Amino acid sequence: MPHQTFITPSHGEGGSLEEHLSTTGTVVDRGLEGVVVGSTVLSNVEGQVGRLTYRGYDIDDLAPNACFEEIVHLLLYGHLPTAEELASLKRELGSRRTLPEPLVAAMQAVPKTAWPMDVMRTIVSGLALFSPVNNKGEHVSDIHSAIELIAKLPTILAAWDRIRRGLEPIEPRADLSQAANFLYMRTGKVPTEMEEDAVDTYLVLLADHSYNASTFSARVTASTRADLYASITAALATLTGDLHGGAASASYNNLVAIGSPQNAEKFVRDELSKGHRIMGMGHREYRVRDPRAKHLEAIAKKLSEHQGNTKWYAIARELENQSQRILAEEKPDRKIYANVDFYTAPVLADLGMPGDEFTCLFACGRVAGWTAHVLEQLHDNRLIRPQATYVGPPPGPFVPIDKRQTSTVGSA
């Protein structure tokens, strides 16, 4: 049953909640929980059983067997590629990775303290300046425009990562995969197979997730007939919050604060006593463990053992254990499980990425889904324009300025 509530008037002039209920009978789902606003063929989230599928393919099959480029092809073209189709897509992605020089110069000109997601959002918006427009100022929004954005987001992140460290950006390589090329552009070294696989699997797992907040934002924007650049900029802005894409960075901050597995129990008890969430635990849709979490946990364990530094994985594992145990003690009617962000933190930390860039890498995977959703929206479009229940004061006369009195009542 979705969580349903009635909006309470912000001050005394709108009548009581009961009066509002009796006169309107309007049920408001504040988070749109359980409200169906559209349809899609791209992905399906089955929260009760913990299943995620992309165009009918289970994530448990895709994560260990398909590379990110195959997922891009699946989402954009509607089917898993043949060897020839995959090679063609890889060539196109490789040819589109380089950023316009003025945008690189723009990154070099901003303060090194600029937040990575602010930089990515700004540069993605700036890409529109280098895309041709028709006489109405419209950019082409098609599969090739989508591939352009998918190709360039990792370049933006890798370039900013080096610029903020006082280093020159490294030109992308067309002969490497999306995952390997991203790691190469950060370090100047071709990654190991294990490192490439870790990032590649992460991108596969994050590629799409039905009508999540950022995807819905992109579709709302596209429904106005805005183009891909505007829609993906809107999605990036929505992804930033720590109730969405920012959760992985917040999860990493928790690992840093805990410092050692032995401190996990105290941390959980302290956070719950303050009414705080354990970031990375729990999910709006999943009532069981997020199906993506087990794949990321396996990668985190394998990567940490390979590198001989199990610190981050060990803390995360104990934090999940203690979160579940203590919550079961204090709130036995509630169950909480790790979501995709939880084990993202140890994986990306072991790859040497700073915590404030985690959301940007999330975007590098999710842009495949965002662009596919925008194209799906534009193909059969209807302006998304929901209604709101007005709970403010009733209509009244206009008061001339010399007759107005100072009021302590504000508006919400």
PyMOL commands that set and color helices and strands:
alter all, ss='L'
color gray80, all
select helices_A, chain A and resi 12-14+17-24+59-65+68-77+83-95+101-109+116-130+143-164+178-187+193-206+213-223+228-239+247-258+261-273+291-307+311-330+340-350+355-379+401-403
alter helices_A, ss='H'
color red, helices_A
select strands_A, chain A and resi 43-46+51-54+57-58
alter strands_A, ss='S'
color yellow, strands_A
deselect
rebuild
show_as cartoon
